[in-house]
Amino acid sequence: MLFIRYPYVRWFIALLALIWLGIWIGLRPQGPALIGVILALVMTALAWINPPGVYSWLITPTCPQCGGRLRWSAIQPDDHDPYVEELQVTCTRCGWNRVEFRNLAGPLTAGPAYSE
């Protein structure tokens, strides 16, 4: 595993995307190999959005303050609304945390709500 500080994780994933893109352009794969390279590019893009994603076997993000390991967790800050959630990154050693994603939108409705 590569221990990479959290601010540089996305840069490392972008480097991996460039490597996959270079394989696609340089080797010109066909058939199943082309499908594999495209799938790897899509999974790398998703890992860039929510790191480390599919590369969790390779990358271990570390805390920018103390160097401890980071843990991702999905929490609901408002306990009674299941549609409001946050993805938080928390250091297991010093408690440093950062909100990666916050969904504050409620459920989608098909139309106007009428009183009964």
C-alpha positions as CSV (number, residue, x, y, z in Angstrom):
1,M,0.0,0.0,0.0
2,L,1.1,3.5,-0.7
3,F,0.5,5.9,2.2
4,I,-0.4,9.3,0.6
5,R,-1.4,12.4,2.4
6,Y,-5.0,13.2,1.9
7,P,-4.6,16.5,-0.2
8,Y,-2.5,14.5,-2.8
9,V,-4.8,11.5,-3.2
10,R,-6.8,13.0,-6.0
11,W,-3.6,14.0,-7.8
12,F,-2.3,10.4,-7.6
13,I,-5.6,9.1,-9.0
14,A,-5.4,11.7,-11.8
15,L,-1.9,10.3,-12.5
16,L,-3.4,6.8,-12.7
17,A,-6.0,8.1,-15.1
18,L,-3.3,9.4,-17.3
19,I,-1.5,6.1,-17.2
20,W,-4.8,4.3,-18.3
21,L,-5.3,6.9,-21.0
22,G,-1.7,6.4,-22.2
23,I,-2.4,2.6,-22.4
24,W,-5.6,3.3,-24.4
25,I,-3.9,5.6,-26.8
26,G,-0.5,3.8,-27.1
27,L,-1.6,0.2,-27.3
28,R,-4.9,0.6,-29.1
29,P,-6.6,-2.3,-27.4
30,Q,-9.5,-4.1,-29.2
31,G,-12.3,-6.3,-28.1
32,P,-12.4,-7.3,-24.4
33,A,-9.2,-5.4,-23.7
34,L,-10.8,-2.2,-24.9
35,I,-13.8,-2.8,-22.7
36,G,-11.4,-3.4,-19.7
37,V,-9.5,-0.2,-20.3
38,I,-12.7,1.9,-20.7
39,L,-14.0,0.3,-17.5
40,A,-10.8,1.2,-15.7
41,L,-11.0,4.8,-16.9
42,V,-14.6,5.0,-15.7
43,M,-13.8,3.5,-12.3
44,T,-10.8,5.9,-12.0
45,A,-13.1,8.8,-12.7
46,L,-15.4,7.6,-10.0
47,A,-12.5,7.1,-7.6
48,W,-11.4,10.7,-8.3
49,I,-14.9,11.9,-7.3
50,N,-14.9,9.8,-4.1
51,P,-11.3,8.8,-3.2
52,P,-9.8,6.2,-3.0
53,G,-12.7,4.3,-4.6
54,V,-11.6,1.3,-6.5
55,Y,-8.0,2.0,-5.6
56,S,-8.5,1.4,-1.9
57,W,-6.2,-1.7,-2.2
58,L,-3.4,0.5,-3.4
59,I,-3.8,3.9,-1.7
60,T,-4.1,4.5,2.1
61,P,-4.9,8.2,2.6
62,T,-3.2,9.7,5.7
63,C,-4.1,12.6,7.8
64,P,-2.5,15.9,6.7
65,Q,-1.9,16.9,10.4
66,C,-0.7,13.8,12.2
67,G,-0.1,11.1,9.5
68,G,-2.8,8.8,10.9
69,R,-5.1,6.7,8.8
70,L,-8.4,8.2,7.5
71,R,-11.8,6.6,7.7
72,W,-14.8,7.4,5.4
73,S,-18.2,7.2,6.9
74,A,-21.7,8.1,5.8
75,I,-23.7,9.8,8.5
76,Q,-27.1,11.4,8.9
77,P,-26.7,14.6,10.8
78,D,-30.5,14.9,11.1
79,D,-31.6,11.5,12.6
80,H,-35.2,11.6,11.5
81,D,-34.7,12.5,7.8
82,P,-33.1,9.5,5.8
83,Y,-32.6,11.6,2.7
84,V,-30.1,14.1,4.3
85,E,-26.7,12.6,4.6
86,E,-23.0,13.5,4.6
87,L,-19.8,11.6,3.7
88,Q,-17.2,12.5,6.2
89,V,-13.4,11.8,6.3
90,T,-12.1,11.3,9.9
91,C,-8.6,10.7,11.2
92,T,-8.6,7.7,13.5
93,R,-5.7,9.2,15.6
94,C,-6.2,12.9,16.1
95,G,-9.9,13.3,15.2
96,W,-9.4,15.7,12.2
97,N,-12.4,15.5,10.0
98,R,-13.7,17.0,6.7
99,V,-17.1,16.8,5.0
100,E,-16.6,15.4,1.5
101,F,-20.2,15.5,0.4
102,R,-23.4,16.9,1.8
103,N,-26.8,16.1,0.4
104,L,-29.3,18.5,1.8
105,A,-32.1,17.9,-0.7
106,G,-35.1,16.0,0.5
107,P,-36.9,13.3,-1.5
108,L,-37.9,13.9,-5.0
109,T,-41.6,14.4,-5.4
110,A,-43.7,13.7,-8.5
111,G,-45.8,16.7,-8.2
112,P,-47.3,19.2,-5.8
113,A,-48.4,18.0,-2.4
114,Y,-52.1,18.4,-1.8
115,S,-53.5,18.7,1.6
116,E,-56.0,16.0,2.4
